[in-house]
Amino acid sequence: MKKRIMAKVLSAVCMVTLVCGMLSGCGSKKDETLVKVGAMSGPTAMSMVKIMEDAANGQSLCNYEFGELAADASAFVAPIAKGELDIACIPSNLASVIYNKTEGGVVVLATCNLGVLNVVAKDDSIAAVSDLAGKKIYMTGEGAVPEFTVRYILSKNGLDFDRDIEVIWCADTTEALSYIKADEAAVAVLPQPFVTAACAQVEGLKPVIDLNDAWSEASDGGNIVTGVVLARKEFVESHPKVIENFLKEYELSVAFANENTEEAAALIEKYGIVAKAAIAQKALPGCNLTCKTGDELKTYLEGYLSALYGLNPASVGGQLPADDFYFSK
């Protein structure tokens, strides 16, 4: 009798163990929900490079489909609004614009990078914002983050963007580089990783003002938030586990890029984000890849968008986003 009871107990234990093992196996299976992801070439995509590699090797937690890298941030507006993209790394002010255009149809999941702008010049006498008065400055990003950032910093330093400097707008960084090469006294505002690339091509050119520091001084410790991870609210609400897994992978991807610059740079070249790994590796520390979520995300981004709104309400879509713009677990 005791033997029969013991056999039944052992059988039950084995069955429980088997079921638990099966459940565990199911739990570890990749979620097959397709996650359509977009990113701009440059630092925003650099922050996702480990996810790209893991997805390509079948090692990611989610089933990702990465679209072609875009050079123009406006390329994301329609795809996000139409549901053709679920997640995108884009400029922070554009995220606010899309929020307003879609009447709250998107949420920000995380920051992806802080400030990436530097003033570059050969002139050693340029060391502070005040030294820019009367200068001709080559810039890209008319009507976008670079313009708004420089306008804000100048205004806080007693300079008028429209009167105290002469801005030569360039269609892209390639055009800016052509001017810099031809003008011995050139001063330019450039983003990373192009700062590194330009300084490698033009002898004597170097960063002379880090606009992150200038912004922090002008805003009493605030931060430039250049890029954020934006997601469609409907997708977030329908797939909470996917979003949870994405954020885990994204945080690890940012840490990987910051801590393993040589390996990350090789992947950045592999996926066509930056042409040369050597440039990417040198530029990575200046790209300020940063994953802030929750309350930190709101503190960082809300302060930055408020500064832009005070400068030009249209820069954030006419009004500041409500609290539901900021994703919270």
Buried (B, 14 or more C-beta within 10 A) or exposed (E): EEEEEEEEEEEEEEEEEEEEEEEEEEEEEEBEBEBBBBBBBBBBBBBBBBBBBBBBEEEBBBBBEBBEBBEEBEBBBEBBBEEEBBBBBBBBBBBBBBBBBBEEBBBBBBBBBBBBBBBBBBBEEBEEBEBBBEBBBBBBBEEBBBBBBBBBBBBBBEBEBEEBBEBBBBEEBEBBBEBBBEBEEBBBBBBBBBBBBBBBEBEEBBBBBBBBEBBBBBBEEBBBBBBBBBBBBEBBEEBEEBBBBBBEBBBBBBEBBBEBBEBBBBBBBEBEBBEBBBBBBBBBEBBBBBBBBEEEBBBBBBBBBBBBBEBBEEBBBEEBBEEEBBBEE
